[in-house]
Amino acid sequence: MRIRPGMGRKSSNKNPQIFSHEFVIHNHADIVSCLVMIFVVGLLDETTSHFTSAFVTLQHNVTGQDSSRDNPTGRTYTYVAGIKDYCSVFFYTLTCIIMHAIIQEFLLDKCTKKLHLSKYKLAIFNESGQLIVFYIISVFWGGRVILREGYFTQFSLLWEDFPKHPMTYMHKFFFIIQMAYYLHMLPELYFQKVKKEDQQSKILHSIFGFGIICLAYSFGFQRITIVLLTLHYVGEIVTHIFQLIDIFDRNEKLLNLRVLNSFTFVSVRFLNMVIGVLTLYYGIANTESTMRALFALFGLIVLQGYLIFSFITEYFRMKREEQREARNHQLRKPKSSKDKLKRRKESDLPEVDQHRMLK
């Protein structure tokens, strides 16, 4: 079965030329799948398995003989961060591209065919839909690791033995997938034909997301980072759910529920800063890694402050737009209910149909 990912693109009867831009865009999931299969098949041969295993399997194993209730032999597999991890990040970036295409084709595109959204709303729906799936998986994954490792029941584990924090398999794999997902956003700009004026924010989101996680992972902050990321993604899930609600809530019946989004956002920012201060200032800063902890704390506070500033700016911008629309509505002459109903239906049509109605 051939995967045909896209953001509401129309299928064309004319087959694009091989290796042309259209060919690569329409078949990128198949092409990337072939690359992934090359690495997987390479594991089957002894001459190539040593090379391909650096991409497919997790590296830098420092397994000890600690007892584990989940391992009857008493052997616990633990890992540390290392340079070979970025080979795994490259491989799983390819898998993220494939998963992005699968979600787009078999979930989001099937929904948008029935919704008949405009091009602008379609882009928001696809972006929020993809991110919600990623955030939900990350929250369940991160929460499972946090509970298994006991970071909430024994808070001191967040700074004990810093910076040599051995990670379990699922703990390390979590960070590999996080970095891979943020990297895969860059080629998706090309595959999804994102307009140049819309690329800047997405590029910044990808680069900053990858950079922050990469720095935290490389400098030994894996434990506190998985806690902060999990909490952060809880707030992001609520934010993108409300973005989807704005698409379908044409009569603004659920407008009062936006206070839930504001409450969740503020709560997550507050919890992240409290956990950051307790761990980095009162925990790690009292060890030999004082400067590293203080730099990390400074970066965390700056990031949370920027997010709060952006949230407040967006809130007042929306308020000004609502007030402007209310004034314009009062100045305009009231139209008949039929005209209002017709205009509302036309605004929900795709752009092509809107131009056809105008003609």
N, C-alpha and C positions, 0 to 999 in steps of 0.2 A: 504494500500500500504506500503510495507516494504522499508525503506530507507537503501541503501547499500553504505555508504560513503567509499571513499578511494582515493588514489592518483595513479590512473592508475593501480590498482591491477587487476590481472586476476581472474575471477571467477572460482571456483573449483567445480567439480561435486560431490566430496566427502564432505558430511556434517561433520563439525568439532564436536567434542564431546562437550556436554553441559558444560559450565563454564570453558572450555579450553581457552587459550589465543586467538586462532583463532576465537572461537565462540564469545568472548567478543568484539574483534576488528571488526568483520563483522556485529555484531548486536548491537554495542554500542549506536547507535542512538535510537533504539527501547527500550533498557534497560533504558536509561536516560529519554526517554519520559514517561515510566511507573512511574519513580520516580517523575517527574513533575506532573503527573496526581494524584498521592497520595496527594501532597500538595493542588492541586486545589480542589479535592473532599473533603479534610478536611475542606474547607471553608463552605461547605454546612451543616455541623453538628455543633450545638451550643457548644458541649463539646470540640471539637477540633479546632473550628474556631479561638479562641483566640491565640492558639499556631501557627497555620499555617498562620494566617494573618501577623505575624511578618516576614515571609519569602516572601509572595506574595505582600503585600501592603507596601507602604512607611510609615516609622515610624517617631516619633519626630515631630508631627504636632504642630505648634505654631500659628494657624490661628488667624488673627486679623480681624477687621471690616473695613479695608481700602476699599475704593471704587475702582471699576474696570470696565472698559468699556466692558470687555468680560464677566462680571458676573452681570446680571441685579439686583440681590439681594444685591449687594455691598459687598459680602463676598469673600475674597481672601484667598485661602489656601496656607499657607507658612510653610516651614519646616526648621529645623536646622540639623546639623550633630550630630550623636549619635552612641552608641555602637550597637544598634539594626540594624543599617544599614548593618552590615556585615552578618546578616541573609539573607537580601535581596540580597546581593552580591553573597552568596552561591547559592540561588535559581536561579538567573539570569545567573550565570555561567553555570548551567545545560541547560538553554535555549540557551545560546551561542553555546554550544556543538551541540545542535540539529540544530540550524541555520547553523552552519559550515557544518554539514553533508548534509543539504538540498542544500546549494549553491554548494557544491562539486558534489553532485549526479546529480542535475538537470540543472546545468549551466556549471561548469568547465569540468566535465567528458564528457559531450556531445560535447564540443569543442575539447577536446584532442583526441577523437576517430577519428576525421576528419583530425587532424593535423599531426599525426604520428611522435611525437617528441621523441628525445632520452630521456633516464632516467634523465639525468642532466637537460636538458631543461624543462622536464615535472615537476620536482620539483620546478624550478623557476617560471614556469607558474602558478602552483597551489598556491604557497605562495603569489606571487604578486597579483593574482586574488582575493584571500580571503582578503588580506589587502586593496586592492583598494575598494572593496565593503564596508568594515568597515569604511574606511576613508571618502568615499563619504557620507555615512549616517551620520557620525559624523560631517562633515563640514556643511551639510544642517541643522542638528539638532542644533549644536552650533550656527550657524549663525542666525537661527530663534530666539533662546533665547536671543542672543545679541541684535538683532533689537527690540524685544518686551520689553526688559528691558531698552533699551536706553543707553547702555554703550558707544557707539560711539558718540552719540549726546550730552550726558552729561558725560564727561570723569571722573568727580569727583566721580561718583557713584562707581568706582572701589575701592575707599578707604574710602568712607563715612560709618560710623557706624561699622568700623572694630573693633574686629573680629566677632561681632554678625551680620552676614549677613543672614537675612532670605531668603530662596530660594523658588521660585515657584515650582510647581509640576514637570514641564518639566526640570527645571534647576537641581533639585536634581536627578531626574531619569537619566539624562545625565551622572552624575558621577557614579551612581550605575552600569550602563551598561558599562562605561569605565573600571572600576575596574574588573567587571565580565569578560569582553572580554580578558583582559591581563591575568587573572587567568586561563581562559579556554585553553590558549596556552600550559600549562604544561601537562594536560592529553592528549592533541592532539598529543604530541610527541609519546606517546604510541599507540594511536589509528591509527596514520598515519605511524607507523613503521619507524620513522626517525632514521637514522644511528647515532651511538654514536659520531662519529667525527663531525657530523653536529648539534648536540644538544646544544653545549655550547653557541653559539651565540643566539639561540632561547630561551634558558633558561634565559640568561642575559637580552634579550629584554623583556621577560615576567616579570621578577622580578623587573627590574628597572622601567618599565612602570607602574606596579601596585604600587610600592613603592612611586614613585614621586607623582602620582595622589592621593594616599591614604594620604600622608603627607599634601599635599596642601589642600585636602578636610577636613581633621581633624583639621587643625590649622587655618581655617577661610579664606583661600585664594581662595574661590570658584569662585569669580567674575573674578579676573585676570587670573585664571587658565583656565577658559572656553574660554577666548579670546586667550590666548597663545596656547592652544591645537588646536583651530580651525585654527589658522594661521599655526601651525606646520603641521597639516594634509594636508593643501593645498600643501605644499612643498613635503610631502610624496606621495601624489597622482601623482604629476608630476614625481617623482623619479621612482616609480614602473611602470608607463606607459612607461617610457623609457627602463626599464628592459624588458618589454614585446616587445618593438620595437626591441631591440637587438636580441631577439629570432627569429623574422621573417625577419629582415633586413639582409639577408645573404650577399648581395652585398654592404652593408654599404652605401646605397644611401641617408639615412637620418642621416648620421654621423654629418653633420653640425648643425643639430637641437639640439644637446646636449648642445649647449650654452644656450638654454632656460632652461634646467634643472639647470645649474650652476647659471644662473641669478635668478631663483626662489628660489633656496636654500639660496643664499647670502642675498636676499631681506627679506626672512622670518626670518633668523637669526638676521638681523639688526633690523627689526620691533619688534621682541620679546625682544631684549635687550633695545630698546628705551622705549617700553611700561613698561618693568620691572623697569627701572630706574625711570621713571616718577611716577609710582604707588607706588613702594616699598620705594624709597629713598625720593622723594619730597612729597609723600602723606602719607603713613602709618608711615614712620620713624619719622614724626613730632608729632605723638601721643604717648600714653603710651606704645605702642607695638614696640618701636624702635628696640630692640634686635631681636625680632622675624622677623621684616621686613628686617633687615640687613642680618640675616642668610639666609632668603629666597632669597634675592638679590644675595648674594654670591653663593648660590647653582645654581641659574638661570644662572649666568655668567659662572660658571664652566661647566655647562651642554652645553650651547651654544658654549663655547670654545672647548669642547671635540668634538662636532658635526662638527665644522669647521675644527679642526685638522684631524678628520677621513676623511672628504671630501677631503681635500688637499692631504692627504696620498694616498687615493684611486685614485685620479686624476693622481698623478705622477707615481703610479704603472701601471696604464693603459697606460700612455705614454711610459714607459720603455718597456712594452710588445709589443706595436705597433712598436717601433723602433727595437726591437729584431726580430720581425717577418719580418720586412722590410729587415733587413740585411740577415736573413736566406733565404728570397725569392730571393735575388740577388745572393747568393752563390749557390743555387740549380740550376741544369740544367733545362731549360724550358721543360715542358712536353707538349704533344699534348693536344689540346682542348678537345678531347674525354676523356682522362685520368682525366683532371681537372673536367669535368662534372660528371664523374662517382664517383670521390672521394667526390664531394660536395653532391651528392645524398645519398651516403652511410653514410656521417656524420649526415644526418638528420633522418636516420632510427633509430628505437629503438635498444637498445644494443643487444637484442637477435638476431635481423635480421642482425646486423653488424657482430656478430660472425659467423652466418650462411654464410654470404658472404665470410668471410675470409677462411672458410673451403672449 
